[in-house]
Amino acid sequence: MDDGAIVVEELPVVDVGPVAHGGHCVARLDGQVVFVRHTLPGERVRIRITERGKRFLRADAVEVLDAAPDRVAAPCRYAGDCGGCDFQHVSPAGQRRLLTSVVREQLDRLAGLTWEGEVEAVEPDDLGWRTRVGFAVDDVGRPGLRRHRSHDIVPIEECLIAHPDLPRVLDRTWDAESVEAIVSSTGERLLVTDATIPDAVEHAVDGVVAVDGTVRGGRGALTERVRDHAMRVSGSGFWQVHPAAAVTLVDAVLDAAEVRAGETVVDLYAGVGLFTSFLADAVGEQGTVVSVESDHRASRDARRNLHDRPQVRLIGATVEQALESGPFGSADVVVLDPPRTGAKRAVAGIAALTPRRVVYVACDPAALARDLATFADLGYRLEHLRGFALFPMTHHVECVATLVPA
Ligand SMILES: C[S@@+](CC[C@H](N)C(=O)[O-])C[C@H]1O[C@@H](n2cnc3c(N)ncnc32)[C@H](O)[C@@H]1O
């Protein structure tokens, strides 16, 4: 009988198991797997189911009954609502433990490899690090970030992981669908938006040096500095987002590559030429670096950044096309830094260059593990792997793997 009373559905309680790749932990509810966000291994939490799939459920922890030692109060008031971060509720050291477990589990499950290393801290390891943030704009013009696995926009007035020197785009509404704020390591600031911005507004946005959109037909570019190298990066072209990422990865790649003067090195997925530039120093003018990048704007920036290096040969093509057309012969060392999807269709072509070392920079441990398994089938074994926490508060992790002939 409906007497008008409100029926409150009892939310289930689960015991939380290990962390899984993607920013959630694994639990079981009535025998079914549940991926639970905003919790930690070992916790007992009350959950709200957010998605019911055929093989598993997704859920959010809404009440913590038994907290894990790594739990902290989330510094961000939008944590749990905004989909930009996964681990606001975890201490920085705890986040690195989670990332370490994920890398180990992916390598073990997908490549049969045991990794005993730990994901390394990079400062800042909590807030104020993101030098490039793309905001979505809702239908009344408020900028925000999307909810996890949703197109809904959560309007926000501040983002704590954003670098404090970013142009302040959250103080106003936008007649646009998106707006990206960028600050470079040299302190230059850029806005990238899909809308025409009247000059008056451009100047009202916090002294921004350039706007890359339809304004003035303008095309903004920034200068990034890494040690003594200056590099031009156009608009929202690819550049590592953590302020210490470029130097951390350059050092890790050079250590791993052990390049000698006069050698031939191939740098695949080269962007604006970050690694190419340092590898060119390492091989010297008697050596060769072949650098492959498919994005036109990045290739154009690479040409400008590397025009004074006679030992560098730039190829504007996909890695797959470049490997197929075989302009390299063989290589002493191959460096690759593919997008999140990995380098599935390039691995055989890389092995065919018979390098004495392969250095694989990876932003997705699952794609890395899958490709390491293929490399193993082609006679290359993992010699060394480092992991870096370059995306604090999120589940993302960067790895640098060194492979050598088995
Ligand atoms: C993770 S970024 C690395 C860029 C550079 N190594 C750096 O650290 O600045 C990956 C780069 O690969 C490029 N890319 C993506 N797919 C590609 C493909 N199939 N062939 C060549 N380049 C590709 C992207 O445009 C991007 O510049």
The ligand as an ORCA input file, in Angstrom:
! r2SCAN-3c Opt
* xyz 0 1
  C      53.137     11.306    -25.170
  S      53.463     12.456    -26.473
  C      55.238     12.494    -26.390
  C      55.906     13.701    -26.984
  C      57.362     13.927    -26.624
  N      58.138     12.700    -26.501
  C      57.476     14.726    -25.341
  O      57.796     14.165    -24.286
  O      57.204     15.940    -25.381
  C      53.085     11.464    -27.855
  C      53.296     12.139    -29.209
  O      53.056     11.166    -30.223
  C      52.376     11.777    -31.308
  N      51.708     10.668    -32.000
  C      50.555     10.040    -31.657
  N      50.331      8.991    -32.473
  C      51.365      8.959    -33.359
  C      51.711      8.103    -34.432
  N      50.932      7.059    -34.755
  N      52.842      8.350    -35.113
  C      53.648      9.403    -34.781
  N      53.374     10.245    -33.759
  C      52.246     10.031    -33.057
  C      51.494     12.817    -30.676
  O      51.170     13.837    -31.600
  C      52.388     13.323    -29.521
  O      53.166     14.412    -29.938
*
